[in-house]
Amino acid sequence: MRAWVRDLVNPIPAARREHPLAAGLLLLAAIALLAYCGVAHRIPLLGGESGTLVRAQFTAANFVDDQTPVRVGGVDVGHVTSARLEPRRNLALVTMRITNRHVVVRRDALAAIRWRTLLGGTFYIDLDPGSPSAPPLGATAIPVAHTSTQVEFDDLAQVFAHRTADGPRVFLHEMRAALADRAAVGSALRALTDSTPTIAAGLAPMRGSEPHDLRRLVAATGASAGALARDTAALRGVVTGMQGTFAVTAGHRRALGRMIELSPPALDATAQTMRRLDVTLSHLDPLVTALRPGARALAPATAAATPTMGALRTLLTDARPLLRSLGGSLTALSHAGGAGVPLMRALTPTLTRLRTQLDPWLARRDASTGLRTYEALGPTFGAIDAAASEMDGEGYWLHFPTQTDTRSIVVGGAPAQRMCDAHGVDHARCAAVLAALSRAFGGRGR
């Protein structure tokens, strides 16, 4: 074997022998390998494919095979690996391999089977990965509510499948038999003549809502055409203006062509948005149904609040000059508030002591005098103020005048006498004390 290989690749022509059979087999094997690579789009024995598997459910997956590409925004991101039937649900389950690592399929993803060209032919899977806020799809299949299939002519032709096609045949056959009977045709025409007034009454509204509307329309059209024919200069100006318009349009043909090129993706995006909106509206319908009783209950309150809202609008309109002039005041107030916060924080302990200690003490009532503390403070400070308000040549003097009455012990009378006459009191000493007090305070002795 080594000698055969060495002879095969030996560059010396004299030492190489011809092997036509082996060379032919190698050539056929190379051609077969190239054909396989061209059809399968991969080289065998060089490792498996990488990527993420995504499954989607379709109502039909006609002409979808393992060579169908998967595109996102018109860019290939993978291909279909398999398509099989789900007998229980009568759906087609398509498995796709996403080889673009930047594509992450979400739970709200959308998928559609579309034609590659306008005239049909092969198909591709148009995939919308979904919104970034949705969770990843994972092993879950894209539901059939989020997928769609390209409508083909065969789908429209299925209307005439089975026994439907026999209907037109029977109709034409019987129509020939019906028209063969002249008497029956005559009766039908007479019946049609009798019903013509009714048909005419039905066609009358088509001529306009007012009498002679159709005639007026035709007359107005004729007058417009006659005016255009008479004023050829104006008509020429209109044509010239249209020519200029078309020239401007032709000058922007590149932008128009770009717009036409972008129209299919824009329409696809619009279709996807409408499908998502349809799903959203299906979720909103129960919510609106649940909110309807509350909205009905709010109707009287809204009607009652309408005059108030009108008055409030007038008030706010009148208050606009005041609100504009308050700008500087509010700014100054904000600065004052910034300085006042530490002050109020420092005053908090004092205010707390005033509330918990001083206020209860001022409200306490004395048992002997029957006065509250704040009621006794007023006369006390009034007496002190009266005593300190007198002034003579030597300065301020505090005078403490005494006022005596018949109940005073320094004034002779029944109270002093009763005190000295009490049991167990030394009458002589009591009389001496009373006499001294009377002389000291200007009273009369006993």
Summary of the structure (lengths in Angstrom):
residues: 446
radius of gyration: 56.0
end to end distance: 165.3
largest distance: 176.6
contacts: 937
relative contact order: 0.03
helix: 60%
strand: 13%
